[in-house]
């Protein structure tokens, strides 16, 4: 489903989620911490 097909409240929530994820990645990179993500059914530690 494209973001343009979503109701207004869902588009706003999706935008907020993307903004929060971007800030989290930047903070982890700044602090030298790894990111813990779910990839291909497994928990993976990524370098930020």
PQR file of N, CA, C, O and H, with PARSE charges and radii, in Angstrom:
ATOM      1  N   UNK A   1       0.836  -1.172   0.000 -0.4000 1.5000
ATOM      2  CA  UNK A   1       0.000   0.000   0.000 -0.0000 2.0000
ATOM      3  C   UNK A   1       0.889   1.246   0.000  0.5500 1.7000
ATOM      4  O   UNK A   1       1.842   1.350   0.773 -0.5500 1.4000
ATOM      5  N   UNK A   2       0.564   2.158  -0.859 -0.4000 1.5000
ATOM      6  CA  UNK A   2       1.320   3.405  -0.948 -0.0000 2.0000
ATOM      7  C   UNK A   2       0.888   4.360   0.156  0.5500 1.7000
ATOM      8  O   UNK A   2      -0.267   4.342   0.582 -0.5500 1.4000
ATOM      9  H   UNK A   2      -0.210   2.073  -1.487  0.4000 1.0000
ATOM     10  N   UNK A   3       1.811   5.191   0.619 -0.4000 1.5000
ATOM     11  CA  UNK A   3       1.440   6.174   1.652 -0.0000 2.0000
ATOM     12  C   UNK A   3       0.288   7.075   1.210  0.5500 1.7000
ATOM     13  O   UNK A   3      -0.499   7.516   2.047 -0.5500 1.4000
ATOM     14  H   UNK A   3       2.749   5.206   0.273  0.4000 1.0000
ATOM     15  N   UNK A   4       0.177   7.355  -0.086 -0.4000 1.5000
ATOM     16  CA  UNK A   4      -0.901   8.224  -0.559 -0.0000 2.0000
ATOM     17  C   UNK A   4      -2.269   7.563  -0.426  0.5500 1.7000
ATOM     18  O   UNK A   4      -3.291   8.250  -0.443 -0.5500 1.4000
ATOM     19  H   UNK A   4       0.817   6.997  -0.766  0.4000 1.0000
ATOM     20  N   UNK A   5      -2.301   6.225  -0.292 -0.4000 1.5000
ATOM     21  CA  UNK A   5      -3.567   5.503  -0.126 -0.0000 2.0000
ATOM     22  C   UNK A   5      -4.011   5.443   1.331  0.5500 1.7000
ATOM     23  O   UNK A   5      -5.133   5.023   1.615 -0.5500 1.4000
ATOM     24  H   UNK A   5      -1.472   5.667  -0.278  0.4000 1.0000
ATOM     25  N   UNK A   6      -3.154   5.853   2.252 -0.4000 1.5000
ATOM     26  CA  UNK A   6      -3.462   5.779   3.675 -0.0000 2.0000
ATOM     27  C   UNK A   6      -4.318   6.969   4.112  0.5500 1.7000
ATOM     28  O   UNK A   6      -4.288   8.029   3.488 -0.5500 1.4000
ATOM     29  H   UNK A   6      -2.243   6.194   2.022  0.4000 1.0000
ATOM     30  N   UNK A   7      -5.083   6.779   5.196 -0.4000 1.5000
ATOM     31  CA  UNK A   7      -5.803   7.931   5.756 -0.0000 2.0000
ATOM     32  C   UNK A   7      -4.804   8.935   6.336  0.5500 1.7000
ATOM     33  O   UNK A   7      -3.645   8.606   6.587 -0.5500 1.4000
ATOM     34  H   UNK A   7      -5.108   5.918   5.704  0.4000 1.0000
ATOM     35  N   UNK A   8      -5.272  10.143   6.538 -0.4000 1.5000
ATOM     36  CA  UNK A   8      -4.388  11.219   7.030 -0.0000 2.0000
ATOM     37  C   UNK A   8      -3.668  10.841   8.311  0.5500 1.7000
ATOM     38  O   UNK A   8      -2.461  11.051   8.423 -0.5500 1.4000
ATOM     39  H   UNK A   8      -6.214  10.410   6.334  0.4000 1.0000
ATOM     40  N   UNK A   9      -4.394  10.280   9.290 -0.4000 1.5000
ATOM     41  CA  UNK A   9      -3.781   9.950  10.576 -0.0000 2.0000
ATOM     42  C   UNK A   9      -2.677   8.917  10.415  0.5500 1.7000
ATOM     43  O   UNK A   9      -1.679   8.961  11.134 -0.5500 1.4000
ATOM     44  H   UNK A   9      -5.375  10.109   9.199  0.4000 1.0000
ATOM     45  N   UNK A  10      -2.842   7.985   9.477 -0.4000 1.5000
ATOM     46  CA  UNK A  10      -1.833   6.945   9.279 -0.0000 2.0000
ATOM     47  C   UNK A  10      -0.584   7.520   8.599  0.5500 1.7000
ATOM     48  O   UNK A  10       0.537   7.122   8.914 -0.5500 1.4000
ATOM     49  H   UNK A  10      -3.653   7.948   8.893  0.4000 1.0000
ATOM     50  N   UNK A  11      -0.784   8.454   7.671 -0.4000 1.5000
ATOM     51  CA  UNK A  11       0.359   9.108   7.018 -0.0000 2.0000
ATOM     52  C   UNK A  11       1.173   9.898   8.024  0.5500 1.7000
ATOM     53  O   UNK A  11       2.403   9.886   7.979 -0.5500 1.4000
ATOM     54  H   UNK A  11      -1.695   8.778   7.415  0.4000 1.0000
ATOM     55  N   UNK A  12       0.493  10.585   8.934 -0.4000 1.5000
ATOM     56  CA  UNK A  12       1.180  11.364   9.970 -0.0000 2.0000
ATOM     57  C   UNK A  12       1.963  10.429  10.886  0.5500 1.7000
ATOM     58  O   UNK A  12       3.106  10.720  11.239 -0.5500 1.4000
ATOM     59  H   UNK A  12      -0.506  10.595   8.971  0.4000 1.0000
ATOM     60  N   UNK A  13       1.358   9.313  11.271 -0.4000 1.5000
ATOM     61  CA  UNK A  13       2.030   8.347  12.141 -0.0000 2.0000
ATOM     62  C   UNK A  13       3.233   7.729  11.442  0.5500 1.7000
ATOM     63  O   UNK A  13       4.280   7.550  12.064 -0.5500 1.4000
ATOM     64  H   UNK A  13       0.429   9.077  10.985  0.4000 1.0000
ATOM     65  N   UNK A  14       3.103   7.403  10.170 -0.4000 1.5000
ATOM     66  CA  UNK A  14       4.208   6.815   9.409 -0.0000 2.0000
ATOM     67  C   UNK A  14       5.371   7.799   9.298  0.5500 1.7000
ATOM     68  O   UNK A  14       6.531   7.413   9.442 -0.5500 1.4000
ATOM     69  H   UNK A  14       2.252   7.548   9.665  0.4000 1.0000
ATOM     70  N   UNK A  15       5.060   9.056   9.046 -0.4000 1.5000
ATOM     71  CA  UNK A  15       6.093  10.089   8.962 -0.0000 2.0000
ATOM     72  C   UNK A  15       6.818  10.237  10.300  0.5500 1.7000
ATOM     73  O   UNK A  15       8.039  10.387  10.333 -0.5500 1.4000
ATOM     74  H   UNK A  15       4.118   9.369   8.930  0.4000 1.0000
ATOM     75  N   UNK A  16       6.066  10.196  11.402 -0.4000 1.5000
ATOM     76  CA  UNK A  16       6.667  10.306  12.733 -0.0000 2.0000
ATOM     77  C   UNK A  16       7.561   9.101  13.022  0.5500 1.7000
ATOM     78  O   UNK A  16       8.628   9.245  13.618 -0.5500 1.4000
ATOM     79  H   UNK A  16       5.073  10.074  11.375  0.4000 1.0000
ATOM     80  N   UNK A  17       7.131   7.929  12.605 -0.4000 1.5000
ATOM     81  CA  UNK A  17       7.936   6.723  12.817 -0.0000 2.0000
ATOM     82  C   UNK A  17       9.245   6.804  12.039  0.5500 1.7000
ATOM     83  O   UNK A  17      10.295   6.438  12.566 -0.5500 1.4000
ATOM     84  H   UNK A  17       6.263   7.812  12.120  0.4000 1.0000
ATOM     85  N   UNK A  18       9.200   7.274  10.797 -0.4000 1.5000
ATOM     86  CA  UNK A  18      10.414   7.413   9.988 -0.0000 2.0000
ATOM     87  C   UNK A  18      11.366   8.441  10.596  0.5500 1.7000
ATOM     88  O   UNK A  18      12.581   8.243  10.621 -0.5500 1.4000
ATOM     89  H   UNK A  18       8.347   7.571  10.369  0.4000 1.0000
ATOM     90  N   UNK A  19      10.794   9.536  11.082 -0.4000 1.5000
ATOM     91  CA  UNK A  19      11.622  10.576  11.705 -0.0000 2.0000
ATOM     92  C   UNK A  19      12.300  10.039  12.966  0.5500 1.7000
ATOM     93  O   UNK A  19      13.478  10.308  13.200 -0.5500 1.4000
ATOM     94  H   UNK A  19       9.808   9.697  11.061  0.4000 1.0000
ATOM     95  N   UNK A  20      11.562   9.283  13.776 -0.4000 1.5000
ATOM     96  CA  UNK A  20      12.124   8.712  14.999 -0.0000 2.0000
ATOM     97  C   UNK A  20      13.232   7.711  14.680  0.5500 1.7000
ATOM     98  O   UNK A  20      14.253   7.677  15.367 -0.5500 1.4000
ATOM     99  H   UNK A  20      10.605   9.064  13.586  0.4000 1.0000
ATOM    100  N   UNK A  21      13.038   6.898  13.644 -0.4000 1.5000
ATOM    101  CA  UNK A  21      14.055   5.918  13.264 -0.0000 2.0000
ATOM    102  C   UNK A  21      15.324   6.623  12.775  0.5500 1.7000
ATOM    103  O   UNK A  21      16.436   6.200  13.092 -0.5500 1.4000
ATOM    104  H   UNK A  21      12.208   6.926  13.086  0.4000 1.0000
ATOM    105  N   UNK A  22      15.151   7.695  12.007 -0.4000 1.5000
ATOM    106  CA  UNK A  22      16.302   8.454  11.509 -0.0000 2.0000
ATOM    107  C   UNK A  22      17.097   9.062  12.666  0.5500 1.7000
ATOM    108  O   UNK A  22      18.328   9.041  12.660 -0.5500 1.4000
ATOM    109  H   UNK A  22      14.248   8.038  11.749  0.4000 1.0000
ATOM    110  N   UNK A  23      16.382   9.605  13.661 -0.4000 1.5000
ATOM    111  CA  UNK A  23      17.054  10.182  14.830 -0.0000 2.0000
ATOM    112  C   UNK A  23      17.780   9.106  15.632  0.5500 1.7000
ATOM    113  O   UNK A  23      18.892   9.329  16.110 -0.5500 1.4000
ATOM    114  H   UNK A  23      15.382   9.622  13.666  0.4000 1.0000
ATOM    115  N   UNK A  24      17.153   7.940  15.778 -0.4000 1.5000
ATOM    116  CA  UNK A  24      17.779   6.849  16.516 -0.0000 2.0000
ATOM    117  C   UNK A  24      19.063   6.385  15.837  0.5500 1.7000
ATOM    118  O   UNK A  24      20.076   6.174  16.503 -0.5500 1.4000
ATOM    119  H   UNK A  24      16.250   7.759  15.389  0.4000 1.0000
ATOM    120  N   UNK A  25      19.025   6.224  14.508 -0.4000 1.5000
ATOM    121  CA  UNK A  25      20.237   5.815  13.781 -0.0000 2.0000
ATOM    122  C   UNK A  25      21.345   6.841  13.952  0.5500 1.7000
ATOM    123  O   UNK A  25      22.504   6.473  14.144 -0.5500 1.4000
ATOM    124  H   UNK A  25      18.202   6.395  13.967  0.4000 1.0000
ATOM    125  N   UNK A  26      21.008   8.114  13.885 -0.4000 1.5000
ATOM    126  CA  UNK A  26      22.010   9.174  14.044 -0.0000 2.0000
ATOM    127  C   UNK A  26      22.610   9.157  15.451  0.5500 1.7000
ATOM    128  O   UNK A  26      23.819   9.320  15.617 -0.5500 1.4000
ATOM    129  H   UNK A  26      20.066   8.413  13.729  0.4000 1.0000
ATOM    130  N   UNK A  27      21.762   8.959  16.457 -0.4000 1.5000
ATOM    131  CA  UNK A  27      22.254   8.931  17.835 -0.0000 2.0000
ATOM    132  C   UNK A  27      23.173   7.730  18.071  0.5500 1.7000
ATOM    133  O   UNK A  27      24.219   7.863  18.706 -0.5500 1.4000
ATOM    134  H   UNK A  27      20.780   8.826  16.322  0.4000 1.0000
ATOM    135  N   UNK A  28      22.789   6.575  17.566 -0.4000 1.5000
ATOM    136  CA  UNK A  28      23.625   5.390  17.735 -0.0000 2.0000
ATOM    137  C   UNK A  28      24.970   5.561  17.016  0.5500 1.7000
ATOM    138  O   UNK A  28      26.010   5.140  17.521 -0.5500 1.4000
ATOM    139  H   UNK A  28      21.939   6.468  17.050  0.4000 1.0000
ATOM    140  N   UNK A  29      24.934   6.177  15.845 -0.4000 1.5000
ATOM    141  CA  UNK A  29      26.182   6.417  15.111 -0.0000 2.0000
ATOM    142  C   UNK A  29      27.075   7.370  15.901  0.5500 1.7000
ATOM    143  O   UNK A  29      28.282   7.152  16.008 -0.5500 1.4000
ATOM    144  H   UNK A  29      24.089   6.519  15.435  0.4000 1.0000
ATOM    145  N   UNK A  30      26.479   8.423  16.450 -0.4000 1.5000
ATOM    146  CA  UNK A  30      27.236   9.410  17.220 -0.0000 2.0000
ATOM    147  C   UNK A  30      27.869   8.779  18.459  0.5500 1.7000
ATOM    148  O   UNK A  30      28.996   9.119  18.821 -0.5500 1.4000
ATOM    149  H   UNK A  30      25.499   8.600  16.362  0.4000 1.0000
ATOM    150  N   UNK A  31      27.154   7.867  19.106 -0.4000 1.5000
ATOM    151  CA  UNK A  31      27.644   7.231  20.325 -0.0000 2.0000
ATOM    152  C   UNK A  31      28.484   5.986  20.060  0.5500 1.7000
ATOM    153  O   UNK A  31      29.064   5.422  20.987 -0.5500 1.4000
ATOM    154  H   UNK A  31      26.239   7.591  18.811  0.4000 1.0000
ATOM    155  N   UNK A  32      28.554   5.554  18.805 -0.4000 1.5000
ATOM    156  CA  UNK A  32      29.326   4.364  18.469 -0.0000 2.0000
ATOM    157  C   UNK A  32      28.664   3.068  18.908  0.5500 1.7000
ATOM    158  O   UNK A  32      29.341   2.066  19.139 -0.5500 1.4000
ATOM    159  H   UNK A  32      28.083   6.012  18.052  0.4000 1.0000
ATOM    160  N   UNK A  33      27.351   3.086  19.024 -0.4000 1.5000
ATOM    161  CA  UNK A  33      26.603   1.907  19.454 -0.0000 2.0000
ATOM    162  C   UNK A  33      26.070   1.139  18.242  0.5500 1.7000
ATOM    163  O   UNK A  33      25.790   1.740  17.205 -0.5500 1.4000
ATOM    164  H   UNK A  33      26.801   3.900  18.836  0.4000 1.0000
ATOM    165  N   UNK A  34      25.931  -0.171  18.364 -0.4000 1.5000
ATOM    166  CA  UNK A  34      25.356  -0.938  17.259 -0.0000 2.0000
ATOM    167  C   UNK A  34      23.830  -0.790  17.239  0.5500 1.7000
ATOM    168  O   UNK A  34      23.208  -0.464  18.250 -0.5500 1.4000
ATOM    169  H   UNK A  34      26.159  -0.660  19.207  0.4000 1.0000
ATOM    170  N   UNK A  35      23.256  -1.035  16.080 -0.4000 1.5000
ATOM    171  CA  UNK A  35      21.804  -1.087  15.962 -0.0000 2.0000
ATOM    172  C   UNK A  35      21.390  -2.548  15.991  0.5500 1.7000
ATOM    173  O   UNK A  35      22.018  -3.388  15.347 -0.5500 1.4000
ATOM    174  H   UNK A  35      23.762  -1.300  15.259  0.4000 1.0000
ATOM    175  N   UNK A  36      20.358  -2.848  16.719 -0.4000 1.5000
ATOM    176  CA  UNK A  36      19.826  -4.206  16.771 -0.0000 2.0000
ATOM    177  C   UNK A  36      18.581  -4.200  15.889  0.5500 1.7000
ATOM    178  O   UNK A  36      17.625  -3.477  16.169 -0.5500 1.4000
ATOM    179  H   UNK A  36      19.847  -2.165  17.243  0.4000 1.0000
ATOM    180  N   UNK A  37      18.590  -5.004  14.825 -0.4000 1.5000
ATOM    181  CA  UNK A  37      17.487  -5.015  13.866 -0.0000 2.0000
ATOM    182  C   UNK A  37      17.024  -6.444  13.612  0.5500 1.7000
ATOM    183  O   UNK A  37      17.741  -7.407  13.882 -0.5500 1.4000
ATOM    184  H   UNK A  37      19.367  -5.591  14.598  0.4000 1.0000
ATOM    185  N   UNK A  38      15.816  -6.554  13.092 -0.4000 1.5000
ATOM    186  CA  UNK A  38      15.245  -7.840  12.712 -0.0000 2.0000
ATOM    187  C   UNK A  38      15.434  -7.976  11.213  0.5500 1.7000
ATOM    188  O   UNK A  38      14.900  -7.166  10.455 -0.5500 1.4000
ATOM    189  H   UNK A  38      15.234  -5.772  12.873  0.4000 1.0000
ATOM    190  N   UNK A  39      16.187  -8.988  10.759 -0.4000 1.5000
ATOM    191  CA  UNK A  39      16.437  -9.168   9.335 -0.0000 2.0000
ATOM    192  C   UNK A  39      16.349 -10.648   8.993  0.5500 1.7000
ATOM    193  O   UNK A  39      17.023 -11.475   9.607 -0.5500 1.4000
ATOM    194  H   UNK A  39      16.621  -9.646  11.375  0.4000 1.0000
ATOM    195  N   UNK A  40      15.527 -10.975   8.025 -0.4000 1.5000
ATOM    196  CA  UNK A  40      15.352 -12.346   7.554 -0.0000 2.0000
ATOM    197  C   UNK A  40      15.032 -13.315   8.684  0.5500 1.7000
ATOM    198  O   UNK A  40      15.565 -14.424   8.725 -0.5500 1.4000
ATOM    199  H   UNK A  40      14.979 -10.304   7.526  0.4000 1.0000
ATOM    200  N   UNK A  41      14.171 -12.901   9.594 -0.4000 1.5000
ATOM    201  CA  UNK A  41      13.749 -13.782  10.669 -0.0000 2.0000
ATOM    202  C   UNK A  41      14.740 -13.934  11.800  0.5500 1.7000
ATOM    203  O   UNK A  41      14.572 -14.801  12.658 -0.5500 1.4000
ATOM    204  H   UNK A  41      13.739 -12.000   9.561  0.4000 1.0000
ATOM    205  N   UNK A  42      15.766 -13.112  11.818 -0.4000 1.5000
ATOM    206  CA  UNK A  42      16.776 -13.180  12.875 -0.0000 2.0000
ATOM    207  C   UNK A  42      17.085 -11.800  13.418  0.5500 1.7000
ATOM    208  O   UNK A  42      16.908 -10.785  12.744 -0.5500 1.4000
ATOM    209  H   UNK A  42      15.903 -12.407  11.122  0.4000 1.0000
ATOM    210  N   UNK A  43      17.551 -11.792  14.655 -0.4000 1.5000
ATOM    211  CA  UNK A  43      18.001 -10.544  15.268 -0.0000 2.0000
ATOM    212  C   UNK A  43      19.460 -10.360  14.864  0.5500 1.7000
ATOM    213  O   UNK A  43      20.276 -11.265  15.041 -0.5500 1.4000
ATOM    214  H   UNK A  43      17.695 -12.617  15.202  0.4000 1.0000
ATOM    215  N   UNK A  44      19.785  -9.186  14.322 -0.4000 1.5000
ATOM    216  CA  UNK A  44      21.114  -8.912  13.802 -0.0000 2.0000
ATOM    217  C   UNK A  44      21.641  -7.638  14.428  0.5500 1.7000
ATOM    218  O   UNK A  44      20.910  -6.660  14.587 -0.5500 1.4000
ATOM    219  H   UNK A  44      19.122  -8.452  14.178  0.4000 1.0000
ATOM    220  N   UNK A  45      22.906  -7.657  14.777 -0.4000 1.5000
ATOM    221  CA  UNK A  45      23.588  -6.472  15.294 -0.0000 2.0000
ATOM    222  C   UNK A  45      24.290  -5.783  14.129  0.5500 1.7000
ATOM    223  O   UNK A  45      25.143  -6.386  13.477 -0.5500 1.4000
ATOM    224  H   UNK A  45      23.500  -8.451  14.648  0.4000 1.0000
ATOM    225  N   UNK A  46      23.940  -4.527  13.861 -0.4000 1.5000
ATOM    226  CA  UNK A  46      24.536  -3.776  12.763 -0.0000 2.0000
ATOM    227  C   UNK A  46      25.404  -2.655  13.298  0.5500 1.7000
ATOM    228  O   UNK A  46      25.117  -2.058  14.336 -0.5500 1.4000
ATOM    229  H   UNK A  46      23.247  -4.037  14.390  0.4000 1.0000
ATOM    230  N   UNK A  47      26.453  -2.389  12.576 -0.4000 1.5000
ATOM    231  CA  UNK A  47      27.283  -1.234  12.922 -0.0000 2.0000
ATOM    232  C   UNK A  47      26.552   0.016  12.469  0.5500 1.7000
ATOM    233  O   UNK A  47      26.072   0.079  11.338 -0.5500 1.4000
ATOM    234  H   UNK A  47      26.686  -2.874  11.733  0.4000 1.0000
ATOM    235  N   UNK A  48      26.463   1.004  13.332 -0.4000 1.5000
ATOM    236  CA  UNK A  48      25.697   2.211  13.014 -0.0000 2.0000
ATOM    237  C   UNK A  48      26.420   3.128  12.112  0.5500 1.7000
ATOM    238  O   UNK A  48      25.898   4.186  11.759 -0.5500 1.4000
ATOM    239  H   UNK A  48      26.853   0.953  14.252  0.4000 1.0000
TER
END
